Structure formats: structure tokens, C-alpha cells
Amino acid sequence: MKERIITRRDFLRSAAGTAVAATLGSKILGKAHAQTTAKVVLIRNADVMAQPDKMQGILESMLDEAVKTLLGTGDPTEAWRKLIKRSDVVGVKSNEWPKLPTPKALEGAIKHRLLDVGVAEENMSIADKGILGNPVFQKATALINVRPLRTHHWAGIGSCLKNYIQYVPNRSSYHPEACAALGSIWKLPMVEGKTRLNIQCALTPQFYGRGANFFDTRYVWPYKGLIVGTDPVAVDTVAAHLLQVKRTAFFGEDRALDVPPSHIIVADKKYNLGVSDLSRIQLVKLGWMDGVLI
């Protein structure tokens, strides 16, 4: 069956079905920051998961190419040094959901590059839960945000925006209205202005699910990619678009999730955290193109 490409209008139409979108209204949802654009890099490698002992090295190369392209430099070390200083204290906010965690090889690749930049090992920490009490995160001057791409019962998708939920003790209070308030977490003192890089791990994304903690291997596919950017909203917009296109290709329609990922649009329009308009996102695609979908 021929794939139907999902447009920004489709994405907004879906989001408009929630109460939060209704509350925001067409005035806010239709209001664009006309001069604002964002760059996102999608990089894929057909062999990234072929041999576990080589996976970290391939992921390091993928990250290097993505960061070079993102920042417009020809040297990976120079590109990383534009993001992270050797004097930085760096928290790498990962995700350890047991059914689809951030791969250890990807965490290792990030750590290796931080060491290459000159960050002292005692000044970096890779963690998910417990970051409020983690000394490195408490004094962090820079954050790297990395998580696996999947659908999510309360938020529509497991977004980079959603990945910072561990920065608040009352996490369930952010569930109403499709997690519309997630953007407010990015305004907290431990977070605001510190995130240098956002990475959606799309090696084996889950494109469909219903119910809390849903996981089914039928809805996971070997996409073998990373979605990388400095703008979390733009990265999540591209990620949500990819999952939507995959659902349409798989089911012949965009089968509904528990909630649409409207928190991404709210993060743009209410919290000014980035760009949620696909037409204003420059998507640069690198590497393996078979089945790229977007």
C-alpha cells in the first residue's frame, strides 16, 4: 500500500481533538513565530545493530556526523566542543524504562565523547531516576537529553520534553490534558537553559500502543536511526511525525493513540521552547535511506 505522508495540518487536526487544544484555541495554535526555524538531523545506519560489540563505535560515528551537520563544522571534536566545555558538569538524562530503555551502547558513546572533550569523569553522570538527589545533576551546568522513541499512554509519545519528568517529585500531576504542562518543567532552575543536545533514539521505535506501560513487539521496527537537535520541540515534532507515518503505513490509517502528542505544540506556543511547525524545521537526512518514511 502506498504511504500517505502526514502533514502539519494532520498533526494539528489530531492535537485539536484534546481538551488542551480546545482550551488554547485556534488563536494560539495558529500563531506562528514567523522568523523562527530549527534544524534537526536524522541519521541512520543499516549495520548499527548487526554486531553488538561494534554498536557503540557505530553510534559514536553517527553522533559525530549528526553533531557536525547540526553545528556546521567539519571536525567532530570541534562540534562537540561547541556544545560542551571541559569545565562543564554534565548530566546525561537517559531513560531506563525496562521494556525499551536507552541502549547502553548509546550512553557509552555519549560518555566517550564527553571524555574526549575533556570533561572529568567525576563531573558527569548518566541517570534517569533519582536525579533530584544526584550530586552531578544538582550542580550540572550542561545537560544532554537522550531517550528511546515510543508511544506513551499519557503523553502520546515518549518525547524529549517528557524525558525531564524525573525533575519533579509529583510526576502524576503532569498527566492531565495529555501532559500539557510538561513544558513548565523546562523552566525549573535545575533545567532552564542547560540542555545542549536532544537525542531521540529511533533504533527500534514503538509506533503504536494503548494503555499504561504498553509494549508489543508487533509495533516495534528496526528503523536504525537517531533524531538529533538542540531544539527539543523540533526533535519531538519530527519524531511524532515519523511514528504517525509508520502507523499509517502499517494500518492503512493513522490509528488513534490514547492521546495525541499535543504537549509538543503547547511547549512551543505556551512555553516558547522551540519549533513545532514542520514547515519551519529543516530536516537533514544522513546515511541509510531505505524505508526512511519522512
C-alpha positions as CSV (number, residue, x, y, z in Angstrom):
1,M,0.0,0.0,0.0
2,K,1.3,3.5,-0.9
3,E,2.2,5.5,2.2
4,R,0.3,8.7,2.9
5,I,2.6,11.4,4.1
6,I,1.3,13.1,7.2
7,T,1.3,16.9,7.1
8,R,1.4,19.5,9.8
9,R,-2.3,20.1,9.2
10,D,-2.9,16.4,10.0
11,F,-0.8,16.7,13.2
12,L,-2.7,19.8,14.3
13,R,-6.1,18.2,13.5
14,S,-5.2,15.3,15.7
15,A,-4.0,17.5,18.5
16,A,-7.0,19.8,18.3
17,G,-9.1,16.9,19.5
18,T,-7.9,17.2,23.0
19,A,-9.3,19.5,25.7
20,V,-6.0,21.3,26.0
21,A,-6.0,22.2,22.3
22,A,-9.6,23.4,22.7
23,T,-8.6,25.5,25.7
24,L,-5.7,27.0,23.8
25,G,-8.0,27.7,20.9
26,S,-7.2,28.5,17.3
27,K,-5.7,31.9,18.2
28,I,-2.7,30.3,20.0
29,L,-2.4,27.1,17.8
30,G,-2.4,29.2,14.7
31,K,0.0,31.7,16.0
32,A,3.5,31.1,14.4
33,H,6.8,32.6,15.2
34,A,7.4,33.6,11.6
35,Q,11.1,34.2,11.9
36,T,11.9,31.1,13.9
37,T,13.3,27.9,12.3
38,A,15.1,24.9,13.6
39,K,17.5,22.2,12.3
40,V,17.1,18.6,13.1
41,V,19.3,15.8,11.9
42,L,18.1,12.3,11.2
43,I,20.9,9.8,10.7
44,R,20.5,6.1,10.1
45,N,22.9,3.2,9.7
46,A,21.8,-0.2,8.3
47,D,24.5,-2.1,10.3
48,V,24.2,-0.3,13.6
49,M,22.7,-3.3,15.4
50,A,24.3,-6.1,13.4
51,Q,27.1,-6.8,15.8
52,P,26.7,-5.8,19.5
53,D,30.5,-5.4,20.0
54,K,30.6,-2.8,17.2
55,M,27.4,-1.0,18.1
56,Q,29.0,1.7,20.3
57,G,31.6,2.6,17.7
58,I,29.0,2.9,15.0
59,L,26.8,5.0,17.3
60,E,29.8,7.3,18.0
61,S,30.2,7.8,14.3
62,M,26.5,8.5,13.8
63,L,26.5,11.1,16.7
64,D,29.7,12.7,15.3
65,E,28.1,13.1,11.8
66,A,24.9,14.4,13.3
67,V,26.6,17.0,15.5
68,K,28.9,18.1,12.8
69,T,26.0,18.6,10.4
70,L,23.9,20.3,13.1
71,L,26.6,22.8,14.0
72,G,28.1,23.3,10.6
73,T,31.6,22.1,11.3
74,G,33.9,19.7,9.6
75,D,35.5,18.2,12.7
76,P,33.6,16.2,15.3
77,T,35.7,17.3,18.2
78,E,35.2,20.9,17.3
79,A,31.5,20.3,17.0
80,W,31.3,18.6,20.5
81,R,33.3,21.5,22.0
82,K,30.7,23.9,20.7
83,L,28.2,22.0,22.8
84,I,30.2,21.1,25.9
85,K,33.1,22.8,27.6
86,R,35.7,20.8,29.5
87,S,34.8,22.8,32.6
88,D,31.1,21.7,32.4
89,V,29.4,19.5,34.9
90,V,27.2,17.3,32.6
91,G,24.1,15.4,33.4
92,V,23.1,12.9,30.7
93,K,19.4,12.4,31.3
94,S,18.7,8.9,30.0
95,N,15.6,6.6,30.2
96,E,15.6,3.2,31.8
97,W,12.1,2.0,31.1
98,P,12.8,-1.7,31.1
99,K,10.8,-2.6,28.0
100,L,12.6,-0.2,25.7
101,P,15.5,1.6,27.5
102,T,18.1,3.9,26.1
103,P,20.7,1.4,24.8
104,K,23.9,1.2,27.0
105,A,25.9,1.4,23.8
106,L,24.4,4.9,23.1
107,E,25.0,6.0,26.7
108,G,28.6,4.8,26.3
109,A,29.0,6.7,23.0
110,I,27.9,9.9,24.7
111,K,30.2,9.3,27.6
112,H,33.2,8.7,25.3
113,R,32.6,11.9,23.5
114,L,32.3,13.9,26.8
115,L,35.7,12.4,27.9
116,D,37.2,13.3,24.5
117,V,36.1,16.9,25.1
118,G,37.9,16.9,28.4
119,V,35.0,16.6,30.9
120,A,36.3,14.9,34.1
121,E,34.6,11.6,34.7
122,E,33.6,12.8,38.2
123,N,31.8,15.7,36.6
124,M,29.5,13.6,34.5
125,S,26.6,11.3,35.3
126,I,24.2,9.2,33.2
127,A,21.0,8.7,35.0
128,D,17.2,8.5,34.8
129,K,15.5,8.1,38.2
130,G,16.9,9.8,41.3
131,I,18.3,12.8,39.5
132,L,16.9,15.2,42.1
133,G,19.3,13.7,44.6
134,N,22.2,13.1,42.2
135,P,25.1,15.4,43.1
136,V,26.2,15.8,39.4
137,F,22.7,16.8,38.3
138,Q,22.3,19.1,41.2
139,K,25.2,21.2,40.1
140,A,25.0,20.5,36.4
141,T,26.0,23.3,34.0
142,A,25.0,21.3,30.9
143,L,22.5,18.6,30.1
144,I,22.3,16.0,27.3
145,N,18.8,14.6,26.9
146,V,18.6,11.1,25.4
147,R,15.7,8.6,25.3
148,P,14.1,5.9,23.1
149,L,11.3,6.8,20.8
150,R,7.9,5.2,21.6
151,T,4.3,5.9,22.0
152,H,3.2,6.9,25.5
153,H,-0.2,6.4,27.3
154,W,-0.3,9.9,28.9
155,A,1.7,12.0,26.5
156,G,1.1,10.5,23.1
157,I,4.8,9.9,22.5
158,G,7.7,9.4,24.9
159,S,9.2,12.8,24.0
160,C,12.4,14.6,24.8
161,L,10.1,17.0,26.6
162,K,8.6,14.2,28.6
163,N,12.0,12.8,29.5
164,Y,12.5,15.5,32.1
165,I,9.6,14.3,34.2
166,Q,12.0,13.0,36.8
167,Y,12.9,16.6,37.7
168,V,9.6,16.8,39.6
169,P,8.5,14.7,42.6
170,N,4.8,14.9,41.8
171,R,5.0,13.3,38.3
172,S,1.4,12.2,38.1
173,S,0.2,15.8,38.4
174,Y,1.6,16.4,34.9
175,H,-0.6,13.7,33.3
176,P,-3.8,15.8,32.8
177,E,-4.7,17.2,29.4
178,A,-2.2,14.9,27.5
179,C,0.6,16.1,29.7
180,A,0.1,19.7,28.6
181,A,2.2,21.2,31.4
182,L,5.4,19.3,30.6
183,G,7.0,22.4,29.1
184,S,6.9,24.0,32.5
185,I,9.5,21.5,33.8
186,W,12.0,23.1,31.4
187,K,11.6,26.4,33.2
188,L,12.8,24.9,36.5
189,P,16.2,26.2,37.8
190,M,17.8,22.7,37.5
191,V,16.9,22.6,33.8
192,E,16.4,26.0,32.2
193,G,18.9,26.9,29.6
194,K,21.2,23.9,30.3
195,T,20.2,21.4,27.6
196,R,22.8,21.3,24.9
197,L,21.6,18.3,22.8
198,N,18.4,16.3,22.5
199,I,18.6,12.8,21.0
200,Q,15.6,10.6,20.2
201,C,16.9,7.1,19.9
202,A,15.0,5.7,16.9
203,L,16.9,2.4,16.6
204,T,13.8,0.3,17.4
205,P,10.9,2.7,17.9
206,Q,7.5,1.6,19.1
207,F,4.9,3.3,16.8
208,Y,1.6,2.2,18.4
209,G,0.3,1.3,21.8
210,R,-2.8,1.7,24.1
211,G,-2.8,1.7,27.8
212,A,-0.2,2.4,30.5
213,N,3.2,0.7,30.0
214,F,2.0,-0.9,26.8
215,F,4.7,-2.8,24.9
216,D,4.2,-5.2,21.9
217,T,7.0,-6.3,19.6
218,R,4.5,-6.2,16.7
219,Y,4.6,-2.5,16.8
220,V,8.4,-2.1,17.1
221,W,10.5,-1.9,14.0
222,P,14.3,-1.7,13.2
223,Y,14.5,1.9,12.0
224,K,18.1,2.1,13.0
225,G,18.2,5.9,13.4
226,L,18.9,8.8,15.7
227,I,17.0,12.1,15.6
228,V,19.2,14.8,16.9
229,G,18.9,18.6,17.6
230,T,19.4,21.4,20.0
231,D,15.7,22.2,19.9
232,P,13.6,19.6,21.9
233,V,10.3,20.7,20.4
234,A,11.6,20.3,16.8
235,V,13.2,16.9,17.6
236,D,9.9,15.7,19.1
237,T,7.9,17.1,16.2
238,V,10.0,15.1,13.7
239,A,9.8,12.0,16.0
240,A,6.0,12.2,16.3
241,H,5.7,12.7,12.6
242,L,7.8,9.6,12.0
243,L,5.6,7.4,14.3
244,Q,2.4,8.8,12.6
245,V,3.7,8.0,9.1
246,K,4.6,4.5,10.3
247,R,1.2,3.9,11.8
248,T,-0.4,4.9,8.5
249,A,1.9,2.6,6.5
250,F,1.3,-0.3,8.9
251,F,-2.5,0.0,9.5
252,G,-3.6,1.8,6.3
253,E,-4.7,4.7,8.5
254,D,-3.4,6.8,11.4
255,R,-4.9,4.6,14.2
256,A,-5.6,6.7,17.3
257,L,-3.4,6.7,20.4
258,D,-4.8,7.2,23.9
259,V,-4.0,10.9,23.5
260,P,-2.3,12.8,20.6
261,P,1.1,14.3,21.4
262,S,-0.3,17.8,21.7
263,H,2.1,18.7,24.6
264,I,4.7,19.3,21.8
265,I,2.6,22.1,20.4
266,V,1.9,23.5,23.8
267,A,5.7,23.5,24.6
268,D,6.1,25.8,21.5
269,K,3.1,28.1,21.8
270,K,2.8,28.5,25.5
271,Y,6.3,27.8,26.9
272,N,8.4,29.0,23.8
273,L,10.7,26.1,24.0
274,G,11.1,25.5,20.3
275,V,9.5,25.0,16.9
276,S,6.5,22.6,16.4
277,D,5.8,23.6,12.8
278,L,7.2,21.0,10.4
279,S,7.3,23.6,7.6
280,R,9.8,25.6,9.7
281,I,12.0,22.6,10.6
282,Q,15.0,21.9,8.4
283,L,15.3,18.1,8.4
284,V,18.7,16.9,7.2
285,K,18.8,13.2,6.5
286,L,22.1,11.3,6.5
287,G,23.1,7.7,5.9
288,W,20.8,4.8,5.1
289,M,17.7,5.8,3.2
290,D,15.8,2.6,2.7
291,G,12.4,2.9,4.4
292,V,13.2,6.4,5.7
293,L,9.5,7.3,5.6
294,I,9.9,11.0,6.2
